[in-house]
Amino acid sequence: MNQNPVVDNCTNFNTIAELMPKCEIINSTLTNKAGEWAMLFYGKSSGAETLEQIENLDLSFKCVRMLKSAEVFGKMTSLRKLDLSGHNDLFWDEADEQIEKQKATVGLP
């Protein structure tokens, strides 16, 4: 659906994902159904044909926070480089909140 007008007008891709129970990737981002197939889809760009062969995995801007489980990474026994930059705020929201609380406690802006 990339480059499609629905992308600009649809604010809730989760609804679309619910209607397609096996859809793992929508608009180049992971859904909560993402698993081995989605990881292999992104791993194939580096020539991998199995999860075990994935050495480099670029999940930047792929909404990794949607994953229900990180178990799939355990099968990537050759993984050496994992890019989780951009819009993958798994823990960063909580960390930012804690930093803001600490700043407020000591009187920092």
C-alpha positions in Angstrom: 0.0 0.0 0.0 3.0 2.3 -0.1 2.5 5.4 -2.2 -1.3 4.9 -2.1 -3.6 7.7 -1.0 -5.1 5.5 1.7 -1.8 5.7 3.6 -2.3 9.4 4.1 -5.9 9.1 5.1 -5.9 6.0 7.3 -4.8 6.5 10.8 -5.3 3.0 12.2 -3.6 0.3 10.3 -4.3 -2.1 13.2 -7.9 -2.2 12.0 -6.8 -3.3 8.6 -4.5 -5.9 10.2 -7.4 -7.3 12.2 -9.4 -7.9 9.0 -6.4 -9.8 7.6 -5.4 -12.3 10.3 -2.3 -13.5 8.6 -1.0 -10.1 7.4 2.4 -9.5 9.0 3.5 -6.3 7.2 1.3 -3.3 6.2 2.8 -0.2 4.6 6.3 -1.4 5.2 5.7 -1.7 9.0 5.2 -4.7 11.2 1.7 -5.7 12.5 1.1 -7.5 15.7 0.9 -10.7 13.6 4.5 -10.3 12.5 6.8 -13.3 13.1 9.2 -15.5 11.2 7.8 -14.7 7.7 8.2 -10.9 8.3 11.7 -11.2 9.6 12.7 -13.4 6.7 11.1 -10.9 4.3 13.4 -8.2 5.7 16.4 -10.5 6.0 16.2 -11.6 2.4 17.7 -8.3 1.4 21.0 -9.5 2.7 20.7 -12.8 0.9 19.3 -15.0 3.8 16.9 -17.8 3.0 16.3 -18.9 6.5 16.2 -17.1 9.9 19.4 -18.9 10.9 21.2 -17.3 7.9 20.3 -13.7 8.8 23.4 -11.8 9.7 22.2 -8.2 9.2 18.6 -7.1 9.8 17.4 -3.6 9.2 14.1 -3.1 11.1 14.5 0.7 11.2 11.2 2.5 11.0 9.4 -0.9 11.0 7.4 -0.5 14.3 9.1 -3.3 16.1 7.0 -2.4 19.2 4.1 -4.2 17.5 5.7 -7.6 17.9 3.9 -9.7 20.5 7.1 -11.6 21.3 10.9 -11.4 20.6 11.2 -15.2 20.4 11.8 -15.0 16.6 15.2 -13.3 17.3 16.3 -16.4 19.2 16.3 -18.3 15.9 18.6 -15.9 14.2 21.8 -17.6 15.4 24.0 -15.8 12.9 22.6 -12.3 13.6 25.5 -9.8 14.0 23.8 -6.4 13.2 20.3 -5.3 14.1 19.1 -1.8 13.2 16.1 -0.7 15.4 16.5 3.0 14.8 13.5 5.3 14.1 9.9 4.7 15.4 10.9 1.6 17.4 10.2 3.0 20.8 9.9 -0.3 22.7 11.2 1.1 25.9 12.2 4.6 25.1 8.8 6.1 26.0 9.1 4.7 29.5 12.7 5.7 29.7 11.9 9.3 28.6 9.1 9.4 31.2 11.5 8.3 33.9 14.1 10.9 32.8 11.4 13.7 32.9 10.4 12.6 36.5 14.1 12.7 37.6 14.6 16.2 36.1 11.5 17.4 37.9 12.7 15.9 41.2 16.0 17.9 41.0 14.4 21.0 39.5 15.8 20.8 35.9 13.9 22.1 32.9 
